Amino acid sequence: MPVSYAIDPKQKLVTTTLRGVVTDDEVLDHNRRLRADPAFDPGYWQLVHMTEITESRVTTNMINETSADQFFNPGTRRAFVASTDSIFGMARKFALQAEAEGQTIEVFRDLHKAKEWLAR
């Protein structure tokens, strides 16, 4: 599955991993599954690993839609980690647009720095 997640209630953390070829449908499916998961808490932090994406078929329209449709509590820390310029840029676009919905999202190239920021 190109987009998967794990919920760690002890750390109050949702870890989302994107790998391989990622499409709009897979992003929507992830969001639906996470929202419906009884273990999901919208106050948990989120760590999004995007370093294993080989191709993104996520459209600008999808970024616009999902950045406006937030289901994490406003102010909850969310860290996205991207290794390529194109994925980093896509994540930054999402983060900047989601700020209008009260989201707190930072985009990193280094997993360790992302984890440090979440732990603050």
Secondary structure as UniProt FT lines:
FT   STRAND          3..8
FT   TURN            9..12
FT   STRAND          13..23
FT   HELIX           24..36
FT   TURN            38..39
FT   TURN            42..43
FT   STRAND          45..57
FT   HELIX           60..68
FT   TURN            74..75
FT   STRAND          77..81
FT   HELIX           85..98
FT   HELIX           99..101
FT   STRAND          104..108
FT   HELIX           111..119
//
